[in-house]
Amino acid sequence: MENKQLKRRGIVLYVLIIMLALVSISRLFRLQIITGEEYKEISDSRLARSIPVKAPRGEILDRYGRALVTNREGFTVAIAKINDDKNALNRVVLNLANLFSSKEMDYEDTFPVSQTTPFEYRFSGADEEAKQKAKQSFLEERKYAADIKAEEVIEKYKKRYNISDEYSQEEVRRIIGVRYEMEKRNFSSNNPYVFATDVDIETITTIKEKREQFFCATVYSEPIRQYASGSLAAHILGRVGIISPEEYAELKDQDYGMNDYLGKEGAEKAFEKYLKGKDGTNSVERKIREGETEIVYSREPVPGNSVMLTIDMDLQWVAEKSLEKNIQRIAATSKYGSGHDACAGAAVAVDLNTGELLAIASYPTYNPDRFYEDYSSLLNDSNRPMFNRALNGVYEPGSTFKLCTALASLESGVVTPSEQMTTTGVYNYLGHDFMCHIYRSSFASHGTITISQAIQHSCNYFFYDMGKRMGIEPIQEYATQLGLGEYTGIELAGEEKGQVAGPELREKNGRQWFPGDVLQAAIGQSDNLFTPLQLANYVATLANGGSNYEVHLLKSVKSNADDSIIFENTPKIKHKLNVKEENLQAVLGGMRLVTSEGTASAAFADFPFKTGGKTGSAQVSSGSSNGIYVGYAPYDNPQVAVAVVVEHGGGGGNASYIARDIFWEYFFGGEDTVEQRVQENVLLP
């Protein structure tokens, strides 16, 4: 009896299991086969995803904590992948492109075919050869024929992106331009494409109001880089930009995403590891049909650290303004003379006892807030405003190099501080006449002079003889020890090394070194080429007694988590010259004579204390000579060294007025703003 009941129960259980299985199979069949598309559509209309919340980059401050670069909130427009409807995606892409174009607003489009018919290739490059290489690379990567026409490339990409025939050729090209960028940035459901940043509220309103035209466009706010003082220190601060595919491949393991921004140039790039914050995360639920978005924060973003530079904001402002105004004055008929074709230049100020960079100006300049809007005009400007002349420009030093020759001569023992030489204006060497500038202008000479007086008068005759007496090797040795033709140590990328003249350099360049070249090298000509930054550090080394410091721009880094100092720079000496005091004083004494009685005396005639300096001029292939000035102050207690180069400035005396303004601001800049002092004509006397 008991066994029969157990069997009945077992049968009932089996039947129930079979029935449940049949119901489940039936339900699954209905969900997947009969109503699958309907439920897929519902699922697609309600998507949940985690998206990054951009962390603000750290601020960049001057040496006194004043903001040079900050952040502000701005709107970003991105394209999200909602479904696999390529035609719908293309329609949104075109609507966005049309909207931005109608407002003359920029968006990324690097597709190498012109945007209007007739279609033509538009590869970028410094010259035609570079453009052809870029074209060849583009075609080879896609396995296209070398002779394929631009319109044929358009057709291939039209098929690639499933672009409908309903669009005109130029509309097709507009869609391709955006889709090309989306493809480069691995557009997917988990990786939206950032179409544009810092978008104005009017455009944002249009996108929100016309949801049916922009159904997969998302709008959110994020930190936008803001340069507090317009063009101030533009070449030093640099810029940020969206990460390139190449940069992403290199940095993806360091918590970077395809839509991240990072430093591209200047301090923004050099101190990226400090400035980059840690992105947060949002859990976002998107309800397409109801037009609502619910946001739940799951991780707060962590801002980047604050970077304090060695730059003095006021001193930087004066250096830039003085450089600009003096170049304009030199170029015009003025108290400087009959006018020159001055158009550009650079000025650098260094703390000569630490190597801290106090100011570094390059003219002409640009506004980094408008870099991308103005890029085309900046690129085509013949005066090259994006070029950092202080760091990347190399110039013949002219007579400012005679300070190096003088020290090398004294330390080599070929001359003493008190030795006198009778100069005749024309120096004959191996049957060739080498003329002093005074002989060229008036057939005169500087008479009988010491080495300090030779510096004062910038006597070529005297330094021709120094070159002959000691040869090129001591000149090269001391030039290197003084930091010339060597990297300064500055943290910014792309610094030019420059070069010191000599037979090795000539041989490397496939040219011959002649005996008379040592005479030209001794007066700062021949193959000598240095940056304004090197020249400033060079005179700093002389003025501080022989310590050649690494130049540095970073002063400290402060944590934004608890305001603690996580990095603080300390002075580092690259070379230490062991020179006799009387020899050094002979050189510095000559520099004092330059500013009190020589070629820079007009600029420093009414200066409140003594300074030391040296002027120079260097001939160029066309136009007026470059004007160069190096100097330091005060003479009795050296604190700051300056170098100024004015392209086509005529002479170093013209450049010395810029140095005077920098010294004035450094020592006498008071409670008045620099703008007030300019208006009151305290600067630029």
Buried (B, 14 or more C-beta within 10 A) or exposed (E): EEEEEEEEEEEEEEEEEEEEEEEEEEEEEEEEEEEEEEEEEEEBBEBEBEBBBBBBBBBBBBBEEBBBBBBEEBBBBBBBBBBEEEEEBBBBBBBBBEBBEEEEBEBBBEBBBBBEEEBEBBBEEEEEEEBEEBBEEBBEEEEEEEEBBBBEBBBEBBEEBEBEEEBEBEBBBBBBBBBBBBBBBEBEEEBBBBBBBBBEEEBBEBBEEEEEBBBBBBBBEBBBBBBBBEBBBBBBBBBBBBBBEEBBEEBEEEEBBBBBBBBBBBBBBBBBEBBBBEBBBBBBEBEBEEEEBEEEEEBEBBBBBBBBBBBBBBBBBBBBBBBBBBBEBBBEEEEBEEBBEBBBBBBBBBBBBBBBBBBBBBBBBBBBBBBBEBEEEBEEBEEBBBBBBBBBBBBBBBBBBBBBBBBBBBBBEBBBBEEEBEBEBBBEBEEEEBBBBBBEEEEEBBBEBBBBBBBBBBBBBBBBBBBBBBBBEBBBBBBBBBBBBBBBBBBBEEBBEBBBBBBEBBEEEEEEBBEBBBBBBBBBBBBBBBBBBBBBBBBBBBBBBBBBBBBBBBBBBBBBEEEEEBBEBEEEEBBEBEBEEEBBEBBBBBBBBBBBEBBBBBBBEEBEEBBBBBBBBBEEEEBBBBBBBBBBBBBEEBBBBBBBBBBBBBBBBBBBBBBBBBBBBBBEBEEEEBEEBBEEEBBBE
